[in-house]
Each structure stands twice: as structure tokens, then as C-alpha cells.
């Protein structure tokens, strides 16, 4: 399995290549790190390879806000702020086309 460098960064606004939603990247897995049940639920003809970055998104579509887990191949860059109830959990502001992450305290 080859591990690639993530194309999108924390705070970057993206949209899904196929489905009508936008999101803000708040975490990145270098390869697939969700359950096998979740993976198998994706129809085989559109199931992404596991050996690429997967992104945790604060996502928004016409029905509302939610958390999404999306493969890199299915995302493209987007611009403009979003409205999501959890933005303030992860970010302090929207500047220069991306959300600025809150400082993290490390041990």
C-alpha cells in the first residue's frame, strides 16, 4: 500500500466531486481508517481505494449540516465560507479563503 501526501489541508473548503455538498477539512487520515462495514456499504462501482488520504469534513448540503468522511479522489477545492454548527469547535476565523484552526494544547 502506497501512502500519499494529503492534497487538502485543515481548514480548507472543499466540495464533493459527485454529490452536492461542501465541507471544511477538520482532520485527515493518511489512508482509510473507518470501519469495514462503512467501506462495504459503498457501491462497488464507486468504492474508492483505501490507499489514499481520507478527510473528515464539517459538511453542508441542502438538508443541513453533518460530518462526512470522504476520499481524496472525490474532493475538489472550493471557496467561500460555510455555515455549520461545529465550526467554532475547530476554527477561530475564516481568513484568506480558509478557516484558521484553533490552537491545540499538546502534552
N, C-alpha and C positions, 0 to 999 in steps of 0.2 A: 504494500500500500504506500503510495507517494503522498506526502503531506505538502501542501502548497501554502504560500503566504496569503493571508486574507486580503482580498481586494477592497473591502469596505471597512471603515473604522468606526469605533464607538462614537456615537453622536451623529453619524451621517444619516441623511434622509435617503431612503430607497423606495422603489416600488416593485411590485411583483411583475415579472415579465408576461405572465399569462392571466392571472386573476386580478380583479380590480381592487387592490388595496395598496396603501402606502405604509411606511413604518420608519421608526428610528432605531438604529442598531444600539442595543444596550449591553450585549455580550456576544462573544464569538467562540465557537468550538472549532479547533483546527480540522477535525473530522467529525463525522456523525457521532452524536453522543446522546441520542434519545433511545426509547425502548424499541425492541424488535417488533413488538405489536404495532406501534405507531408507524414504523417503516413499512411493514407488510400491508398496512391499510391503504397505502398509496397505490393507485392502479399501476400495474407493471409497465404499461406503455409510457407513463410519465414519471416513474420512480427514479430519483436521482442516484448517482453513485455516492457511496459513503465516504470516499476518499477525497473530499473537498471541504472547505470551510462551510459551516452551518451557522446561521445568525439567529439570535434571539431578538425579536423586534417588538416594540410597542406599536402595534398595528391598528389601522383605522380603515374601515370600509363604509359602505352606505348604511349598514345595520348598526354600526357602533365601533367601540374600541375593544381590543383584546390583545393577547400575547400570541405571537406567531413564531414558528421555528422553520426557517427556510434555507434551502441550499443556495450556495453562491450562484450556480448556473441559472437560477430562477429570479435573480435580482438585477436591477439596473439602478444607476444613480438617479436621484430626483432632487428637486429643490423646493423650498418653501416650508414654513412651519406647519406643524400638525397640532391638533387638539386631542390630548389623551389624558385620562385622569391620573396616570402614574408618571408623567413627565417629571414632576418635581421630586419624585423618589430618586431619580438617577441624574438629573441635569439641573444646572443653575440658570442657564440662559440659552437663547438662540442668537448666535453671532456669526457673521460671515458665512452664512449658508449651512451651518451645522450647530447641533446642540453641544454645549460645553458641559462635560461631566462634572459632577460634584467631586470634590477631593475625597480620596479614600484614606482611611486610617489603617495602617498595616502593623502587625505585631512583629 
